Structure formats: C-alpha cells, structure tokens
Amino acid sequence: MSDALQELLESLVAHNAWADEKILAAADPLSDDDIGQKHGPDGVSIRRTLIHAVGTQLWWLSNWGVAPLKEYERERSAIRIAYDDAHAGLRTFVQSHRGEAWSQPITWSFPGGPPVTLPLCQTLVQVMEHSVQHRAETATLLTALGRSPGDLDYIRFQLGDR
C-alpha cells in the first residue's frame, strides 16, 4: 500500500477526533435532561447516540487487538473519557500499521450474523463512516436545541478550520 493511503487513513482518524470534539463541545453546556431527552419513535437521545458511536470505536479497537474492551459509566465525564481513549487508540492503531498490513483480511461477526471478511483498511474506513452517520444524527439533535456544532466537513478540517 502506498504512503498516500497511510496519509489518508491518518487524516481520517484525525478528522474523526476533531469532529467528535466539536460534537462534544456543543453538548457540554446542555443539561443532563437535554442530552437524555428521547426523540422520535426509536427514543434516540444525544447521550444514547454518543455512547453508541464511541462504543463502536472502542469495540473495533478491541477487535483489532489494540486494547481490551472495557466498560465506561454512562455519566458525561465518563463519555468524554471514552472518546479520549478511543481517539488515542485509533491514532496508535493507524500509526502502527504500514504498507501491506492494511490489505490483510480481518474476519468478524455482527451479533447473530455470519462471519464477514474485509481488508483491515476497509474496516477502519467503516468505523470512520459509522462515526460520520452518528455525528450527523447528533448534530441534528444539538441544532434543534440551539447548539449546532458547526461545519463538520472533512474539507473544512483539511483547510484548517479548526
């Protein structure tokens, strides 16, 4: 694999941390009631979405053998710690892999599903894209509460709008 792929994967992980931080910063001033407020038929809340998104990042880090999966409290301070741990783990993970390591197959199963095999780099991209989806959902909820996180676009990150 090329240096360009390595740079892209490192950049995606850096963007993920930057965008997650914008979401967390927008949520910080809200009350516990606001972040726990359920919306829609699925009962989605800011808290639930944040916990799901970071939990997925941590699950993949465990699956990749970076760190054992550990439980975090559902309190706000613990959610922040979980994100910090996930971001540090993702940075370490992407920096510790080079070249052909990214094309190595990895197999896992979703609960109740058949085994799935993809190249390691594609699983990392899946984690980044999963985070994009849930940041968008959280941004919508935050915006409805008057706390838009602002522009989370990758290009804004690349242009230095940090």
MIDOSE-1310 file (N, C-alpha, C; in nm, 2 decimals, decimal comma, always signed):
residues 162
msda	+0,08/-0,12/+0,00/+0,00/+0,00/+0,00/+0,09/+0,12/+0,00; +0,04/+0,23/-0,05/+0,11/+0,35/-0,07/+0,12/+0,44/+0,05; +0,22/+0,53/+0,05/+0,22/+0,64/+0,15/+0,10/+0,72/+0,15; +0,04/+0,74/+0,03/-0,08/+0,82/+0,02/-0,20/+0,76/+0,10
lqel	-0,21/+0,62/+0,09/-0,32/+0,56/+0,17/-0,29/+0,58/+0,32; -0,17/+0,56/+0,36/-0,13/+0,58/+0,50/-0,17/+0,72/+0,55; -0,13/+0,82/+0,47/-0,17/+0,96/+0,50/-0,32/+0,98/+0,51; -0,39/+0,92/+0,41/-0,54/+0,93/+0,41/-0,60/+0,87/+0,54
lesl	-0,55/+0,75/+0,57/-0,61/+0,69/+0,69/-0,58/+0,77/+0,82; -0,45/+0,82/+0,83/-0,42/+0,90/+0,95/-0,50/+1,03/+0,95; -0,53/+1,08/+0,83/-0,61/+1,21/+0,82/-0,76/+1,18/+0,86; -0,81/+1,06/+0,82/-0,95/+1,03/+0,86/-0,96/+1,01/+1,01
vahn	-0,86/+0,95/+1,07/-0,86/+0,93/+1,21/-0,85/+1,07/+1,29; -0,77/+1,16/+1,23/-0,76/+1,29/+1,29/-0,89/+1,37/+1,27; -0,95/+1,36/+1,16/-1,08/+1,43/+1,13/-1,18/+1,37/+1,23; -1,18/+1,24/+1,25/-1,28/+1,18/+1,34/-1,27/+1,24/+1,48
awad	-1,15/+1,26/+1,53/-1,13/+1,31/+1,66/-1,17/+1,46/+1,66; -1,14/+1,53/+1,56/-1,17/+1,68/+1,55/-1,32/+1,69/+1,55; -1,39/+1,62/+1,47/-1,54/+1,63/+1,45/-1,61/+1,58/+1,58; -1,56/+1,47/+1,64/-1,62/+1,43/+1,76/-1,61/+1,53/+1,87
ekil	-1,49/+1,60/+1,87/-1,47/+1,70/+1,97/-1,57/+1,82/+1,95; -1,60/+1,86/+1,83/-1,69/+1,96/+1,80/-1,83/+1,92/+1,85; -1,87/+1,80/+1,84/-2,00/+1,75/+1,89/-2,00/+1,75/+2,04; -1,89/+1,70/+2,10/-1,89/+1,70/+2,25/-1,89/+1,84/+2,31
aaad	-1,82/+1,93/+2,24/-1,81/+2,07/+2,29/-1,95/+2,14/+2,28; -2,02/+2,11/+2,17/-2,16/+2,16/+2,15/-2,25/+2,11/+2,26; -2,23/+1,98/+2,30/-2,32/+1,92/+2,40/-2,29/+1,96/+2,54; -2,16/+2,00/+2,57/-2,12/+2,03/+2,70/-2,21/+2,12/+2,78
plsd	-2,26/+2,23/+2,73/-2,34/+2,33/+2,81/-2,48/+2,28/+2,83; -2,52/+2,17/+2,77/-2,66/+2,12/+2,78/-2,67/+2,05/+2,92; -2,80/+2,05/+2,97/-2,83/+1,98/+3,09/-2,83/+1,83/+3,07; -2,82/+1,76/+3,17/-2,84/+1,61/+3,16/-2,98/+1,58/+3,11
ddig	-3,08/+1,65/+3,14/-3,21/+1,63/+3,08/-3,21/+1,65/+2,93; -3,14/+1,76/+2,89/-3,14/+1,78/+2,74/-3,07/+1,67/+2,67; -2,95/+1,62/+2,72/-2,88/+1,52/+2,64/-2,95/+1,38/+2,66; -3,03/+1,37/+2,76/-3,10/+1,24/+2,77/-3,24/+1,24/+2,71
qkhg	-3,29/+1,36/+2,66/-3,42/+1,37/+2,60/-3,44/+1,27/+2,48; -3,54/+1,19/+2,48/-3,56/+1,10/+2,38/-3,64/+1,17/+2,26; -3,60/+1,13/+2,14/-3,67/+1,19/+2,02/-3,71/+1,08/+1,93; -3,83/+1,10/+1,87/-3,87/+1,00/+1,77/-3,92/+0,87/+1,82
pdgv	-3,96/+0,78/+1,73/-4,02/+0,65/+1,78/-3,91/+0,56/+1,83; -3,78/+0,58/+1,80/-3,68/+0,49/+1,85/-3,62/+0,54/+1,98; -3,67/+0,65/+2,03/-3,62/+0,70/+2,16/-3,47/+0,74/+2,15; -3,43/+0,79/+2,04/-3,29/+0,84/+2,03/-3,26/+0,96/+2,11
sirr	-3,15/+0,96/+2,18/-3,11/+1,08/+2,25/-2,97/+1,11/+2,22; -2,92/+1,23/+2,26/-2,78/+1,27/+2,24/-2,70/+1,17/+2,31; -2,73/+1,15/+2,44/-2,65/+1,06/+2,52/-2,64/+0,92/+2,46; -2,75/+0,86/+2,42/-2,75/+0,73/+2,36/-2,67/+0,72/+2,23
tlih	-2,68/+0,82/+2,15/-2,61/+0,83/+2,02/-2,46/+0,84/+2,05; -2,42/+0,93/+2,14/-2,28/+0,94/+2,17/-2,22/+0,81/+2,23; -2,29/+0,75/+2,31/-2,25/+0,62/+2,37/-2,24/+0,51/+2,27; -2,33/+0,51/+2,18/-2,33/+0,41/+2,07/-2,21/+0,43/+1,98
avgt	-2,19/+0,56/+1,94/-2,08/+0,59/+1,85/-1,94/+0,56/+1,91; -1,92/+0,60/+2,03/-1,79/+0,57/+2,09/-1,77/+0,43/+2,12; -1,88/+0,36/+2,16/-1,88/+0,22/+2,19/-1,84/+0,14/+2,07; -1,88/+0,18/+1,95/-1,84/+0,11/+1,83/-1,69/+0,13/+1,80
qlww	-1,64/+0,25/+1,82/-1,50/+0,28/+1,80/-1,42/+0,19/+1,90; -1,46/+0,18/+2,02/-1,39/+0,10/+2,12/-1,40/-0,05/+2,09; -1,52/-0,09/+2,04/-1,54/-0,23/+2,01/-1,44/-0,27/+1,90; -1,43/-0,19/+1,80/-1,33/-0,22/+1,69/-1,19/-0,22/+1,74
lsnw	-1,15/-0,13/+1,82/-1,02/-0,13/+1,88/-0,99/-0,26/+1,95; -1,09/-0,31/+2,02/-1,07/-0,44/+2,09/-1,06/-0,55/+1,99; -1,15/-0,55/+1,88/-1,15/-0,65/+1,78/-1,01/-0,65/+1,71; -0,95/-0,53/+1,69/-0,82/-0,53/+1,62/-0,71/-0,56/+1,71
gvap	-0,74/-0,59/+1,84/-0,63/-0,62/+1,94/-0,55/-0,51/+1,99; -0,61/-0,39/+1,98/-0,54/-0,27/+2,03/-0,55/-0,26/+2,18; -0,67/-0,28/+2,23/-0,69/-0,26/+2,37/-0,81/-0,35/+2,41; -0,81/-0,41/+2,53/-0,93/-0,48/+2,57/-1,05/-0,39/+2,58
lkey	-1,16/-0,45/+2,55/-1,29/-0,37/+2,56/-1,32/-0,35/+2,71; -1,34/-0,23/+2,75/-1,38/-0,20/+2,89/-1,51/-0,13/+2,89; -1,57/-0,14/+3,01/-1,70/-0,07/+3,03/-1,67/+0,07/+3,08; -1,75/+0,17/+3,03/-1,74/+0,30/+3,08/-1,88/+0,34/+3,14
erer	-1,88/+0,42/+3,24/-2,01/+0,47/+3,30/-2,08/+0,55/+3,20; -2,20/+0,57/+3,22/-2,29/+0,65/+3,12/-2,29/+0,80/+3,16; -2,22/+0,83/+3,26/-2,21/+0,98/+3,30/-2,13/+1,06/+3,20; -2,16/+1,19/+3,20/-2,10/+1,27/+3,10/-1,94/+1,27/+3,10
sair	-1,89/+1,27/+3,22/-1,74/+1,27/+3,23/-1,68/+1,14/+3,18; -1,75/+1,03/+3,20/-1,71/+0,90/+3,15/-1,72/+0,89/+3,00; -1,82/+0,95/+2,94/-1,84/+0,96/+2,80/-1,72/+1,03/+2,74; -1,68/+1,14/+2,80/-1,57/+1,22/+2,75/-1,44/+1,13/+2,75
iayd	-1,42/+1,06/+2,86/-1,30/+0,98/+2,88/-1,30/+0,87/+2,78; -1,42/+0,81/+2,75/-1,43/+0,70/+2,65/-1,39/+0,76/+2,51; -1,43/+0,88/+2,48/-1,39/+0,94/+2,35/-1,24/+0,96/+2,35; -1,19/+1,01/+2,45/-1,04/+1,04/+2,46/-0,97/+0,91/+2,44
daha	-1,01/+0,80/+2,51/-0,95/+0,67/+2,49/-0,96/+0,62/+2,35; -1,08/+0,63/+2,29/-1,10/+0,58/+2,15/-1,01/+0,66/+2,06; -1,00/+0,79/+2,07/-0,92/+0,87/+1,98/-0,77/+0,83/+1,99; -0,73/+0,82/+2,11/-0,59/+0,78/+2,13/-0,56/+0,64/+2,08
glrt	-0,65/+0,55/+2,10/-0,64/+0,41/+2,04/-0,64/+0,41/+1,89; -0,72/+0,49/+1,83/-0,73/+0,50/+1,69/-0,60/+0,56/+1,63; -0,55/+0,66/+1,69/-0,42/+0,72/+1,64/-0,31/+0,62/+1,65; -0,30/+0,55/+1,77/-0,20/+0,45/+1,78/-0,21/+0,34/+1,68
fvqs	-0,34/+0,29/+1,66/-0,36/+0,18/+1,57/-0,32/+0,22/+1,43; -0,36/+0,34/+1,38/-0,33/+0,37/+1,24/-0,18/+0,40/+1,22; -0,12/+0,46/+1,32/+0,03/+0,48/+1,31/+0,11/+0,36/+1,32; +0,06/+0,25/+1,38/+0,13/+0,13/+1,40/+0,12/+0,03/+1,28
hrge	+0,04/+0,07/+1,18/+0,02/-0,02/+1,06/+0,08/+0,06/+0,94; +0,15/-0,02/+0,85/+0,21/+0,04/+0,73/+0,19/-0,06/+0,62; +0,19/-0,01/+0,50/+0,20/-0,09/+0,38/+0,10/-0,20/+0,37; +0,15/-0,32/+0,35/+0,07/-0,44/+0,33/-0,02/-0,48/+0,45
awsq	+0,02/-0,43/+0,56/-0,07/-0,46/+0,68/-0,21/-0,42/+0,66; -0,23/-0,31/+0,58/-0,37/-0,26/+0,56/-0,45/-0,35/+0,47; -0,38/-0,43/+0,39/-0,46/-0,52/+0,30/-0,48/-0,66/+0,36; -0,44/-0,68/+0,48/-0,46/-0,81/+0,55/-0,61/-0,83/+0,58
pitw	-0,66/-0,95/+0,55/-0,80/-0,97/+0,58/-0,83/-0,98/+0,73; -0,94/-0,93/+0,77/-0,98/-0,95/+0,91/-1,13/-1,00/+0,91; -1,15/-1,10/+0,99/-1,29/-1,16/+1,00/-1,35/-1,13/+1,13; -1,48/-1,10/+1,13/-1,56/-1,08/+1,25/-1,70/-1,11/+1,22
sfpg	-1,78/-1,11/+1,32/-1,93/-1,14/+1,30/-2,01/-1,03/+1,38; -2,11/-0,98/+1,31/-2,20/-0,90/+1,38/-2,29/-0,99/+1,47; -2,34/-0,95/+1,58/-2,43/-1,04/+1,66/-2,54/-1,10/+1,58; -2,54/-1,23/+1,58/-2,64/-1,31/+1,51/-2,62/-1,32/+1,36
gppv	-2,51/-1,27/+1,31/-2,48/-1,27/+1,17/-2,37/-1,37/+1,13; -2,35/-1,39/+1,00/-2,25/-1,47/+0,95/-2,11/-1,40/+0,96; -2,00/-1,48/+0,96/-1,87/-1,41/+0,95/-1,85/-1,33/+0,83; -1,79/-1,21/+0,85/-1,76/-1,12/+0,74/-1,61/-1,10/+0,73
tlpl	-1,55/-1,10/+0,61/-1,41/-1,08/+0,60/-1,38/-0,96/+0,50; -1,30/-0,86/+0,55/-1,26/-0,75/+0,47/-1,12/-0,71/+0,50; -1,05/-0,64/+0,40/-0,92/-0,59/+0,43/-0,92/-0,50/+0,55; -0,82/-0,50/+0,63/-0,81/-0,42/+0,75/-0,84/-0,27/+0,72
cqtl	-0,79/-0,21/+0,61/-0,81/-0,07/+0,58/-0,96/-0,04/+0,57; -1,04/-0,14/+0,51/-1,18/-0,12/+0,49/-1,26/-0,12/+0,62; -1,21/-0,20/+0,72/-1,27/-0,20/+0,85/-1,25/-0,06/+0,92; -1,13/-0,01/+0,90/-1,11/+0,13/+0,96/-1,20/+0,23/+0,90
vqvm	-1,21/+0,23/+0,76/-1,30/+0,32/+0,69/-1,44/+0,30/+0,74; -1,48/+0,18/+0,76/-1,62/+0,15/+0,82/-1,64/+0,22/+0,95; -1,54/+0,22/+1,04/-1,55/+0,28/+1,17/-1,56/+0,43/+1,15; -1,48/+0,49/+1,06/-1,49/+0,63/+1,04/-1,63/+0,67/+0,98
ehsv	-1,68/+0,60/+0,89/-1,81/+0,63/+0,82/-1,92/+0,61/+0,92; -1,91/+0,51/+1,01/-2,02/+0,49/+1,11/-2,02/+0,61/+1,20; -1,90/+0,66/+1,23/-1,90/+0,78/+1,32/-1,96/+0,90/+1,25; -1,94/+0,92/+1,12/-2,00/+1,03/+1,04/-2,15/+1,02/+1,05
qhra	-2,21/+0,90/+1,04/-2,35/+0,89/+1,04/-2,41/+0,93/+1,18; -2,34/+0,89/+1,29/-2,40/+0,92/+1,42/-2,36/+1,07/+1,46; -2,26/+1,12/+1,41/-2,23/+1,26/+1,43/-2,34/+1,35/+1,37; -2,38/+1,31/+1,25/-2,49/+1,38/+1,17/-2,62/+1,37/+1,25
etat	-2,65/+1,26/+1,31/-2,77/+1,24/+1,39/-2,76/+1,33/+1,51; -2,65/+1,33/+1,58/-2,63/+1,40/+1,70/-2,63/+1,55/+1,67; -2,57/+1,59/+1,56/-2,57/+1,73/+1,52/-2,71/+1,79/+1,50; -2,80/+1,70/+1,44/-2,94/+1,74/+1,42/-3,01/+1,76/+1,55
llta	-2,99/+1,67/+1,65/-3,05/+1,69/+1,78/-2,99/+1,81/+1,85; -2,86/+1,83/+1,84/-2,80/+1,95/+1,90/-2,85/+2,08/+1,84; -2,86/+2,08/+1,71/-2,91/+2,20/+1,64/-3,06/+2,23/+1,68; -3,14/+2,13/+1,70/-3,28/+2,15/+1,75/-3,28/+2,22/+1,89
lgrs	-3,17/+2,20/+1,96/-3,16/+2,25/+2,10/-3,08/+2,39/+2,10; -3,06/+2,44/+1,98/-2,98/+2,56/+1,97/-2,83/+2,55/+1,99; -2,78/+2,43/+1,97/-2,63/+2,41/+2,00/-2,57/+2,34/+1,88; -2,58/+2,40/+1,76/-2,52/+2,34/+1,64/-2,37/+2,33/+1,66
pgdl	-2,31/+2,22/+1,62/-2,17/+2,20/+1,63/-2,09/+2,27/+1,52; -2,16/+2,33/+1,43/-2,10/+2,39/+1,31/-2,07/+2,29/+1,21; -1,98/+2,34/+1,12/-1,95/+2,26/+1,00/-1,85/+2,14/+1,04; -1,89/+2,02/+1,01/-1,81/+1,90/+1,04/-1,74/+1,84/+0,92
dyir	-1,75/+1,91/+0,81/-1,70/+1,85/+0,68/-1,55/+1,82/+0,69; -1,51/+1,71/+0,62/-1,37/+1,67/+0,61/-1,29/+1,78/+0,55; -1,35/+1,85/+0,44/-1,27/+1,95/+0,37/-1,24/+2,07/+0,46; -1,34/+2,10/+0,55/-1,31/+2,21/+0,65/-1,20/+2,18/+0,74
fqlg	-1,19/+2,05/+0,78/-1,08/+2,00/+0,86/-0,95/+2,02/+0,79; -0,95/+1,97/+0,66/-0,83/+1,98/+0,58/-0,79/+2,12/+0,55; -0,88/+2,21/+0,55/-0,85/+2,36/+0,52/-0,80/+2,43/+0,65; -0,81/+2,36/+0,76/-0,76/+2,42/+0,88/-0,86/+2,49/+0,96
dr	-0,99/+2,48/+0,93/-1,09/+2,54/+1,01/-1,11/+2,47/+1,14; -1,01/+2,48/+1,22/-1,01/+2,41/+1,35/-1,02/+2,51/+1,46
